Every structure is written in C-alpha cells, then in structure tokens.
Amino acid sequence: MAQTTMTVRLSGALSDFVASSVGETGSYENVSEYIRDLIRRDKERVEQQSFERLKAELSHAFSAPENSYVSLTAAEVIKRNQDPQD
C-alpha cells in the first residue's frame, strides 16, 4: 500500500476546532488520525449515496409493469452497451 504525504493549512476557527479534537482533551491522538477518520467517513458517505441511488433505480425497475420488460440475449446486452449512445 502506497503512502502519500499531504500538507493541509488551516487557520482560525478550523485550526482551533482541529486542535480541540486531538491530544489529551480530544478524541484523536494526532491530526493525522483525525484526518484519516474524516476521509474514511466521507468515503463511506459517498458509497452509501451510490448504494441508495442503485436501490432507488432497482426499486423503480422492479415496480415497472411486466409488459414494459423486453427480452434480450446476453449478446444483445453486450452490443447495446458497446454501441455509442445517441
């Protein structure tokens, strides 16, 4: 696993907030731990949003009337997905 070092500059209220979240009085041992946790939670949020969109699309598809479905072979699906969309 590759590591990347990044520099982040914070000032004012943001800097104070981060400082209060790390060390003896905060929930995190250091700023890096705090930032990693924020990134993990943001990643989970994005993945959850994607999952919710997929669930909504599937729910819509499954609620469609039976006569709106079109039978396709695997080859037809592959071809349809390879052709440029208009």
MOPAC internal coordinates of N, CA, C and O (Angstrom, degrees):
PM7 1SCF
backbone

  N    0.0000 0     0.00 0     0.00 0    0    0    0
  C    1.4450 1     0.00 0     0.00 0    1    0    0
  C    1.5332 1   107.53 1     0.00 0    2    1    0
  O    1.2310 1   120.79 1   -54.21 1    3    2    1
  N    1.3128 1   116.10 1   125.79 1    3    2    1
  C    1.4566 1   121.57 1  -179.72 1    5    3    2
  C    1.5248 1   110.12 1   -79.29 1    6    5    3
  O    1.2310 1   121.29 1   -35.67 1    7    6    5
  N    1.3173 1   115.15 1   144.33 1    7    6    5
  C    1.4495 1   120.63 1   175.68 1    9    7    6
  C    1.5113 1   109.69 1  -107.09 1   10    9    7
  O    1.2310 1   120.90 1   -36.59 1   11   10    9
  N    1.3027 1   115.88 1   143.41 1   11   10    9
  C    1.4534 1   121.86 1   177.34 1   13   11   10
  C    1.5210 1   108.25 1  -123.38 1   14   13   11
  O    1.2310 1   120.99 1   -47.61 1   15   14   13
  N    1.2991 1   115.71 1   132.39 1   15   14   13
  C    1.4547 1   120.32 1   175.38 1   17   15   14
  C    1.5156 1   108.22 1   -99.08 1   18   17   15
  O    1.2310 1   120.90 1   -49.88 1   19   18   17
  N    1.3185 1   115.89 1   130.12 1   19   18   17
  C    1.4550 1   120.98 1  -179.90 1   21   19   18
  C    1.5220 1   108.99 1  -127.55 1   22   21   19
  O    1.2310 1   121.08 1   -30.70 1   23   22   21
  N    1.2975 1   115.54 1   149.30 1   23   22   21
  C    1.4557 1   121.08 1   176.47 1   25   23   22
  C    1.5177 1   108.56 1  -111.49 1   26   25   23
  O    1.2310 1   121.13 1   -49.02 1   27   26   25
  N    1.3075 1   115.44 1   130.98 1   27   26   25
  C    1.4596 1   120.87 1   179.26 1   29   27   26
  C    1.5258 1   107.35 1  -125.19 1   30   29   27
  O    1.2310 1   121.00 1   -49.61 1   31   30   29
  N    1.2991 1   115.70 1   130.39 1   31   30   29
  C    1.4680 1   120.35 1   177.59 1   33   31   30
  C    1.5206 1   109.22 1  -106.53 1   34   33   31
  O    1.2310 1   121.68 1   -53.58 1   35   34   33
  N    1.3265 1   114.40 1   126.42 1   35   34   33
  C    1.4570 1   121.06 1   177.65 1   37   35   34
  C    1.5181 1   108.54 1  -126.78 1   38   37   35
  O    1.2310 1   121.01 1   -31.25 1   39   38   37
  N    1.3015 1   115.67 1   148.75 1   39   38   37
  C    1.4559 1   118.92 1   175.95 1   41   39   38
  C    1.5157 1   109.52 1  -142.29 1   42   41   39
  O    1.2310 1   121.19 1   -12.09 1   43   42   41
  N    1.2988 1   115.33 1   167.91 1   43   42   41
  C    1.4603 1   121.02 1   174.51 1   45   43   42
  C    1.5104 1   113.71 1    60.37 1   46   45   43
  O    1.2310 1   121.68 1    45.24 1   47   46   45
  N    1.3222 1   114.38 1  -134.76 1   47   46   45
  C    1.4632 1   121.36 1  -174.30 1   49   47   46
  C    1.5212 1   112.48 1   -61.46 1   50   49   47
  O    1.2310 1   120.10 1   143.66 1   51   50   49
  N    1.3357 1   117.41 1   -36.34 1   51   50   49
  C    1.4650 1   119.49 1   179.43 1   53   51   50
  C    1.5189 1   110.73 1   -65.49 1   54   53   51
  O    1.2310 1   120.53 1   135.01 1   55   54   53
  N    1.3123 1   116.59 1   -44.99 1   55   54   53
  C    1.4582 1   120.93 1   179.09 1   57   55   54
  C    1.5232 1   110.80 1   -61.88 1   58   57   55
  O    1.2310 1   120.56 1   135.95 1   59   58   57
  N    1.3235 1   116.54 1   -44.05 1   59   58   57
  C    1.4643 1   121.08 1   178.71 1   61   59   58
  C    1.5271 1   111.31 1   -62.27 1   62   61   59
  O    1.2310 1   120.77 1   138.94 1   63   62   61
  N    1.3205 1   116.13 1   -41.06 1   63   62   61
  C    1.4618 1   120.24 1  -179.75 1   65   63   62
  C    1.5258 1   110.76 1   -64.07 1   66   65   63
  O    1.2310 1   120.46 1   134.41 1   67   66   65
  N    1.3296 1   116.72 1   -45.59 1   67   66   65
  C    1.4645 1   120.09 1   178.90 1   69   67   66
  C    1.5248 1   109.61 1   -62.52 1   70   69   67
  O    1.2310 1   120.25 1   135.79 1   71   70   69
  N    1.3111 1   117.13 1   -44.21 1   71   70   69
  C    1.4685 1   120.70 1  -179.85 1   73   71   70
  C    1.5306 1   111.07 1   -59.18 1   74   73   71
  O    1.2310 1   120.01 1   143.17 1   75   74   73
  N    1.3239 1   117.59 1   -36.83 1   75   74   73
  C    1.4660 1   120.43 1   179.92 1   77   75   74
  C    1.5255 1   112.20 1   -74.41 1   78   77   75
  O    1.2310 1   120.39 1   165.46 1   79   78   77
  N    1.3171 1   116.87 1   -14.54 1   79   78   77
  C    1.4627 1   121.43 1  -178.16 1   81   79   78
  C    1.5200 1   113.29 1   -94.57 1   82   81   79
  O    1.2310 1   120.18 1   172.46 1   83   82   81
  N    1.3293 1   117.26 1    -7.54 1   83   82   81
  C    1.4700 1   120.77 1  -178.43 1   85   83   82
  C    1.5315 1   110.09 1  -122.81 1   86   85   83
  O    1.2310 1   121.59 1   -16.09 1   87   86   85
  N    1.3145 1   114.56 1   163.91 1   87   86   85
  C    1.4616 1   119.75 1   178.02 1   89   87   86
  C    1.5105 1   112.20 1    87.77 1   90   89   87
  O    1.2310 1   120.76 1    17.83 1   91   90   89
  N    1.3095 1   116.15 1  -162.17 1   91   90   89
  C    1.4673 1   122.14 1  -174.96 1   93   91   90
  C    1.5203 1   113.09 1   -61.85 1   94   93   91
  O    1.2310 1   120.00 1   147.29 1   95   94   93
  N    1.3274 1   117.61 1   -32.71 1   95   94   93
  C    1.4702 1   120.04 1  -176.65 1   97   95   94
  C    1.5241 1   112.92 1   -94.30 1   98   97   95
  O    1.2310 1   119.76 1   169.49 1   99   98   97
  N    1.3266 1   118.06 1   -10.51 1   99   98   97
  C    1.4601 1   121.01 1  -175.78 1  101   99   98
  C    1.5106 1   113.29 1  -101.23 1  102  101   99
  O    1.2310 1   121.32 1     1.29 1  103  102  101
  N    1.3110 1   115.09 1  -178.71 1  103  102  101
  C    1.4609 1   122.00 1  -178.91 1  105  103  102
  C    1.5290 1   113.01 1   -86.66 1  106  105  103
  O    1.2310 1   120.28 1   168.46 1  107  106  105
  N    1.3197 1   117.07 1   -11.54 1  107  106  105
  C    1.4621 1   121.67 1  -175.22 1  109  107  106
  C    1.5275 1   109.92 1  -123.42 1  110  109  107
  O    1.2310 1   121.15 1   -31.43 1  111  110  109
  N    1.3400 1   115.41 1   148.57 1  111  110  109
  C    1.4596 1   119.95 1   179.16 1  113  111  110
  C    1.5207 1   112.56 1   -70.99 1  114  113  111
  O    1.2310 1   121.02 1   143.96 1  115  114  113
  N    1.3454 1   115.66 1   -36.04 1  115  114  113
  C    1.4640 1   118.96 1  -177.91 1  117  115  114
  C    1.5259 1   109.89 1  -151.50 1  118  117  115
  O    1.2310 1   121.00 1    -9.36 1  119  118  117
  N    1.3127 1   115.69 1   170.64 1  119  118  117
  C    1.4648 1   121.55 1  -177.10 1  121  119  118
  C    1.5248 1   110.89 1   -63.23 1  122  121  119
  O    1.2310 1   119.69 1   140.27 1  123  122  121
  N    1.3366 1   118.19 1   -39.73 1  123  122  121
  C    1.4664 1   120.66 1  -179.60 1  125  123  122
  C    1.5218 1   111.60 1   -59.36 1  126  125  123
  O    1.2310 1   120.60 1   136.83 1  127  126  125
  N    1.3232 1   116.45 1   -43.17 1  127  126  125
  C    1.4635 1   120.84 1   178.72 1  129  127  126
  C    1.5307 1   110.13 1   -61.60 1  130  129  127
  O    1.2310 1   120.83 1   137.78 1  131  130  129
  N    1.3179 1   116.03 1   -42.22 1  131  130  129
  C    1.4616 1   121.49 1   179.55 1  133  131  130
  C    1.5313 1   110.98 1   -63.28 1  134  133  131
  O    1.2310 1   120.08 1   132.93 1  135  134  133
  N    1.3125 1   117.46 1   -47.07 1  135  134  133
  C    1.4700 1   121.84 1  -179.41 1  137  135  134
  C    1.5303 1   110.26 1   -63.78 1  138  137  135
  O    1.2310 1   120.01 1   136.78 1  139  138  137
  N    1.3349 1   117.58 1   -43.22 1  139  138  137
  C    1.4690 1   119.71 1   178.23 1  141  139  138
  C    1.5221 1   110.93 1   -59.42 1  142  141  139
  O    1.2310 1   120.24 1   138.84 1  143  142  141
  N    1.3315 1   117.14 1   -41.16 1  143  142  141
  C    1.4606 1   120.57 1   179.25 1  145  143  142
  C    1.5293 1   111.06 1   -64.94 1  146  145  143
  O    1.2310 1   120.42 1   137.87 1  147  146  145
  N    1.3386 1   116.80 1   -42.13 1  147  146  145
  C    1.4666 1   120.10 1   177.35 1  149  147  146
  C    1.5248 1   111.04 1   -60.54 1  150  149  147
  O    1.2310 1   120.49 1   136.71 1  151  150  149
  N    1.3200 1   116.67 1   -43.29 1  151  150  149
  C    1.4674 1   120.60 1  -179.56 1  153  151  150
  C    1.5197 1   110.30 1   -65.52 1  154  153  151
  O    1.2310 1   120.09 1   136.95 1  155  154  153
  N    1.3256 1   117.43 1   -43.05 1  155  154  153
  C    1.4769 1   120.31 1   178.49 1  157  155  154
  C    1.5284 1   110.62 1   -59.92 1  158  157  155
  O    1.2310 1   120.66 1   135.18 1  159  158  157
  N    1.3405 1   116.35 1   -44.82 1  159  158  157
  C    1.4708 1   119.45 1  -179.31 1  161  159  158
  C    1.5274 1   111.34 1   -66.12 1  162  161  159
  O    1.2310 1   120.35 1   142.51 1  163  162  161
  N    1.3216 1   116.93 1   -37.49 1  163  162  161
  C    1.4640 1   119.84 1   177.94 1  165  163  162
  C    1.5254 1   110.04 1   -66.26 1  166  165  163
  O    1.2310 1   120.45 1   139.27 1  167  166  165
  N    1.3354 1   116.75 1   -40.73 1  167  166  165
  C    1.4719 1   121.43 1   177.59 1  169  167  166
  C    1.5330 1   109.68 1   -61.15 1  170  169  167
  O    1.2310 1   120.24 1   135.59 1  171  170  169
  N    1.3211 1   117.15 1   -44.41 1  171  170  169
  C    1.4681 1   120.76 1   178.06 1  173  171  170
  C    1.5255 1   111.03 1   -62.10 1  174  173  171
  O    1.2310 1   120.16 1   140.55 1  175  174  173
  N    1.3383 1   117.30 1   -39.45 1  175  174  173
  C    1.4657 1   121.73 1   179.27 1  177  175  174
  C    1.5279 1   110.50 1   -62.60 1  178  177  175
  O    1.2310 1   120.50 1   135.13 1  179  178  177
  N    1.3326 1   116.64 1   -44.87 1  179  178  177
  C    1.4713 1   121.09 1   179.44 1  181  179  178
  C    1.5229 1   109.96 1   -63.80 1  182  181  179
  O    1.2310 1   120.32 1   136.80 1  183  182  181
  N    1.3398 1   117.00 1   -43.20 1  183  182  181
  C    1.4659 1   120.05 1   178.84 1  185  183  182
  C    1.5218 1   111.05 1   -64.45 1  186  185  183
  O    1.2310 1   119.96 1   141.45 1  187  186  185
  N    1.3260 1   117.68 1   -38.55 1  187  186  185
  C    1.4661 1   121.26 1   178.13 1  189  187  186
  C    1.5222 1   111.03 1   -65.00 1  190  189  187
  O    1.2310 1   120.27 1   139.44 1  191  190  189
  N    1.3319 1   117.08 1   -40.56 1  191  190  189
  C    1.4645 1   120.54 1   177.57 1  193  191  190
  C    1.5260 1   110.56 1   -62.52 1  194  193  191
  O    1.2310 1   120.29 1   137.77 1  195  194  193
  N    1.3277 1   117.06 1   -42.23 1  195  194  193
  C    1.4667 1   120.79 1   178.08 1  197  195  194
  C    1.5234 1   110.37 1   -62.38 1  198  197  195
  O    1.2310 1   120.65 1   137.13 1  199  198  197
  N    1.3256 1   116.36 1   -42.87 1  199  198  197
  C    1.4600 1   120.93 1   178.97 1  201  199  198
  C    1.5267 1   110.98 1   -62.84 1  202  201  199
  O    1.2310 1   120.18 1   137.67 1  203  202  201
  N    1.3356 1   117.26 1   -42.33 1  203  202  201
  C    1.4608 1   121.06 1   179.43 1  205  203  202
  C    1.5308 1   111.43 1   -64.03 1  206  205  203
  O    1.2310 1   120.28 1   140.77 1  207  206  205
  N    1.3471 1   117.07 1   -39.23 1  207  206  205
  C    1.4759 1   119.98 1   176.51 1  209  207  206
  C    1.5262 1   110.36 1   -63.46 1  210  209  207
  O    1.2310 1   120.47 1   137.01 1  211  210  209
  N    1.3277 1   116.71 1   -42.99 1  211  210  209
  C    1.4659 1   120.57 1   179.02 1  213  211  210
  C    1.5230 1   110.09 1   -63.02 1  214  213  211
  O    1.2310 1   120.03 1   135.80 1  215  214  213
  N    1.3299 1   117.54 1   -44.20 1  215  214  213
  C    1.4686 1   120.69 1   178.32 1  217  215  214
  C    1.5220 1   111.01 1   -59.42 1  218  217  215
  O    1.2310 1   120.26 1   137.91 1  219  218  217
  N    1.3422 1   117.11 1   -42.09 1  219  218  217
  C    1.4667 1   120.99 1   179.90 1  221  219  218
  C    1.5221 1   110.42 1   -64.24 1  222  221  219
  O    1.2310 1   120.23 1   137.50 1  223  222  221
  N    1.3321 1   117.17 1   -42.50 1  223  222  221
  C    1.4631 1   120.17 1   178.97 1  225  223  222
  C    1.5211 1   111.01 1   -64.58 1  226  225  223
  O    1.2310 1   120.23 1   137.58 1  227  226  225
  N    1.3296 1   117.17 1   -42.42 1  227  226  225
  C    1.4630 1   120.37 1   179.28 1  229  227  226
  C    1.5235 1   110.92 1   -66.70 1  230  229  227
  O    1.2310 1   120.36 1   140.22 1  231  230  229
  N    1.3133 1   116.92 1   -39.78 1  231  230  229
  C    1.4572 1   120.93 1   178.38 1  233  231  230
  C    1.5281 1   110.22 1   -61.06 1  234  233  231
  O    1.2310 1   121.10 1   136.60 1  235  234  233
  N    1.3384 1   115.50 1   -43.40 1  235  234  233
  C    1.4632 1   120.70 1   177.86 1  237  235  234
  C    1.5352 1   110.40 1   -62.42 1  238  237  235
  O    1.2310 1   120.66 1   135.98 1  239  238  237
  N    1.3266 1   116.34 1   -44.02 1  239  238  237
  C    1.4703 1   120.29 1  -179.06 1  241  239  238
  C    1.5243 1   111.37 1   -64.52 1  242  241  239
  O    1.2310 1   120.50 1   137.62 1  243  242  241
  N    1.3391 1   116.65 1   -42.38 1  243  242  241
  C    1.4611 1   119.50 1  -177.89 1  245  243  242
  C    1.5208 1   112.55 1   -72.70 1  246  245  243
  O    1.2310 1   119.99 1   160.60 1  247  246  245
  N    1.3236 1   117.63 1   -19.40 1  247  246  245
  C    1.4565 1   119.27 1   178.90 1  249  247  246
  C    1.5331 1   112.15 1   -90.55 1  250  249  247
  O    1.2310 1   120.33 1   176.72 1  251  250  249
  N    1.3213 1   116.97 1    -3.28 1  251  250  249
  C    1.4667 1   120.70 1   178.79 1  253  251  250
  C    1.5300 1   109.57 1   -69.40 1  254  253  251
  O    1.2310 1   120.55 1   -31.99 1  255  254  253
  N    1.3207 1   116.55 1   148.01 1  255  254  253
  C    1.4695 1   119.16 1   179.04 1  257  255  254
  C    1.5362 1   111.00 1   -63.00 1  258  257  255
  O    1.2310 1   121.27 1   -32.94 1  259  258  257
  N    1.2986 1   115.17 1   147.06 1  259  258  257
  C    1.4695 1   121.47 1  -177.10 1  261  259  258
  C    1.5277 1   112.22 1   -55.11 1  262  261  259
  O    1.2310 1   120.05 1   142.94 1  263  262  261
  N    1.3359 1   117.50 1   -37.06 1  263  262  261
  C    1.4676 1   120.23 1  -176.16 1  265  263  262
  C    1.5333 1   112.32 1   -73.68 1  266  265  263
  O    1.2310 1   119.62 1   174.74 1  267  266  265
  N    1.3341 1   118.33 1    -5.26 1  267  266  265
  C    1.4615 1   119.80 1   177.84 1  269  267  266
  C    1.5267 1   111.98 1   -88.58 1  270  269  267
  O    1.2310 1   120.59 1   171.95 1  271  270  269
  N    1.3365 1   116.48 1    -8.05 1  271  270  269
  C    1.4579 1   120.20 1   178.76 1  273  271  270
  C    1.5190 1   110.43 1   -80.05 1  274  273  271
  O    1.2310 1   120.84 1   -34.35 1  275  274  273
  N    1.3242 1   116.00 1   145.65 1  275  274  273
  C    1.4543 1   122.17 1   178.41 1  277  275  274
  C    1.5185 1   107.99 1  -120.13 1  278  277  275
  O    1.2310 1   120.33 1   -51.00 1  279  278  277
  N    1.3274 1   116.97 1   129.00 1  279  278  277
  C    1.4607 1   120.35 1   178.21 1  281  279  278
  C    1.5233 1   109.70 1   -74.40 1  282  281  279
  O    1.2310 1   120.79 1   -48.32 1  283  282  281
  N    1.3074 1   116.09 1   131.68 1  283  282  281
  C    1.4635 1   122.20 1   177.91 1  285  283  282
  C    1.5116 1   109.22 1  -134.51 1  286  285  283
  O    1.2310 1   121.16 1   -33.40 1  287  286  285
  N    1.3064 1   115.38 1   146.60 1  287  286  285
  C    1.4602 1   119.83 1   172.71 1  289  287  286
  C    1.5275 1   108.16 1   -84.07 1  290  289  287
  O    1.2310 1   120.78 1   -14.55 1  291  290  289
  N    1.3084 1   116.11 1   165.45 1  291  290  289
  C    1.4691 1   120.14 1   177.35 1  293  291  290
  C    1.5223 1   110.13 1   -59.72 1  294  293  291
  O    1.2310 1   120.07 1   140.08 1  295  294  293
  N    1.3122 1   117.47 1   -39.92 1  295  294  293
  C    1.4678 1   121.47 1  -179.79 1  297  295  294
  C    1.5292 1   110.64 1   -62.96 1  298  297  295
  O    1.2310 1   120.26 1   141.17 1  299  298  297
  N    1.3350 1   117.11 1   -38.83 1  299  298  297
  C    1.4641 1   120.39 1   179.00 1  301  299  298
  C    1.5364 1   111.16 1   -66.34 1  302  301  299
  O    1.2310 1   120.48 1   140.63 1  303  302  301
  N    1.3116 1   116.70 1   -39.37 1  303  302  301
  C    1.4656 1   120.52 1   178.35 1  305  303  302
  C    1.5230 1   109.83 1   -65.08 1  306  305  303
  O    1.2310 1   120.47 1   135.35 1  307  306  305
  N    1.3184 1   116.71 1   -44.65 1  307  306  305
  C    1.4686 1   120.77 1   179.41 1  309  307  306
  C    1.5168 1   109.93 1   -61.28 1  310  309  307
  O    1.2310 1   120.17 1   134.08 1  311  310  309
  N    1.3225 1   117.28 1   -45.92 1  311  310  309
  C    1.4586 1   120.46 1   179.98 1  313  311  310
  C    1.5183 1   111.03 1   -62.97 1  314  313  311
  O    1.2310 1   120.38 1   136.03 1  315  314  313
  N    1.3191 1   116.88 1   -43.97 1  315  314  313
  C    1.4626 1   120.48 1   179.14 1  317  315  314
  C    1.5330 1   111.28 1   -59.57 1  318  317  315
  O    1.2310 1   120.33 1   141.21 1  319  318  317
  N    1.2998 1   116.98 1   -38.79 1  319  318  317
  C    1.4603 1   121.27 1  -178.93 1  321  319  318
  C    1.5182 1   113.05 1   -77.10 1  322  321  319
  O    1.2310 1   120.26 1   162.93 1  323  322  321
  N    1.3175 1   117.11 1   -17.07 1  323  322  321
  C    1.4573 1   120.26 1   178.96 1  325  323  322
  C    1.5194 1   112.13 1   -92.77 1  326  325  323
  O    1.2310 1   120.03 1   153.55 1  327  326  325
  N    1.3243 1   117.56 1   -26.45 1  327  326  325
  C    1.4666 1   120.92 1  -179.93 1  329  327  326
  C    1.5225 1   110.27 1   -70.58 1  330  329  327
  O    1.2310 1   120.51 1   -39.19 1  331  330  329
  N    1.3427 1   116.62 1   140.81 1  331  330  329
  C    1.4696 1   119.33 1   176.08 1  333  331  330
  C    1.5187 1   110.17 1   -61.80 1  334  333  331
  O    1.2310 1   121.07 1   -41.32 1  335  334  333
  N    1.3147 1   115.56 1   138.68 1  335  334  333
  C    1.4662 1   120.61 1   179.25 1  337  335  334
  C    1.5105 1   109.40 1   -79.67 1  338  337  335
  O    1.2310 1   120.54 1   -38.84 1  339  338  337
  N    1.3483 1   116.58 1   141.16 1  339  338  337
  C    1.4685 1   121.02 1   177.72 1  341  339  338
  C    1.4862 1   110.72 1   -76.35 1  342  341  339
  O    1.2310 1   120.10 1   180.00 1  343  342  341

